[in-house]
């Protein structure tokens, strides 16, 4: 018989085993609970079975199911490393004329812009030369700059080596022809370093006198919608697609390059007509929508690009969750209307309305368009400071843009985050003398 209070060797060994199992189990449970916060994981843990038999003790825990979004996680981490000025600069898509690579590289470095739009003056004679030029626009291959272009085909063709059909012919052909044309165009754009195309016109009109008529993909809402969806399908996963010019130029009169075209169409009539091709493109997966500088006065007297009401309709009614971008902001000044003569106030109004990206096609001489990107940034920072624009809105826009840019990186889908500090602390907490 054992002495009173003595513990047998077998019992002591069992007690040590229980302590070790308990420690490991607690650490494992802690890891499973906090890991989604550490690295952006979504974890589903099946119910554990804890059978006991006699004096034996065992723990059986099923493997967790882990879902991880490497693009979203990388973008979120990049956002947290940026200050307010860097976030605001990332919301600018700028242009500078010419084909000198060193000049364009310096331009992008100077302004820290999130993107660059190629215009006719930036296009060299051969695709290889253009590919070389676009390669210098990004300073970080892990977070490529947006390299955008208006490549519709037909009337708006920037690349002399784009032989694919445009809307002027596609509007009278089967939607399959639109799919094929935009598949070929997207492959060409990717080969020369373009990752975003402002090339899908979702406007609709049956009026041949409209300035936008030859650029539309149909003269009825349904015919345009079928081809808009086909164009998005054609570009899908090759370059990012943009639908323009929301809420639709078709029912307006005038050219928004030199005026603010207006329409008296009601919101209900818009839903049945001009909205239809945009809805089709959104349903097909277009990640960007471009807002036009045009006014539907029955909805809002402001141009849609500066209208919170139209941004709300896009988000809440059409269910768009992607990136919104303005048409060229210098067009507002080009309208000649005094209320749009201040480019800084225009920028503040555009962001406050809900735009994620501001587009500026700048001249080499700043006195021509009167736009200084640094002044735009300073004005937006002041608007955040005085509460006209919230920090949360800037963060939300910057995160959308960073997520898009990260998706262009070659290793975007294979990247994994390193073991973070909380993870390392858990590893170090395991007793080294556990027996």
Secondary structure, DSSP 8 states (H G I E B T S, - for coil): ---TT---HHHHHHHHHHHHHHHHHHHHHHHHHHHHHHH-EEEE----B--EETTEE--B----EEEE-HHHHHHHHHHHT--HHHHHHTTEEEE-----HHHHHHHHHHHT-SEEEE-GGG--SSHHHHHHHHTTS-S-GGG--EEEE---BTTB---TT--S--HHHHTTS-HHHHHHHHHHHHHHHHHTT--EEEEEE------TTSTTGGG-S-SSHHHHHHHHHHHHHHHTTTSEEEEEEET-STT-BS-TTTS-EEE---HHHHHHTHHHHHHHHHHHT--EEEE-SEEETTT-SS-GGG-HHHHHIIIIIS---SEEEES-THHHHHT--GGG--HHHHHHHHHHHT-SBEEEE--SSHHHHT--HHHHHHHHHHHHHTTSS-HHHHHHHHHHHHHHHHHTSTTTTT------HHHHHHHHHS-TT--
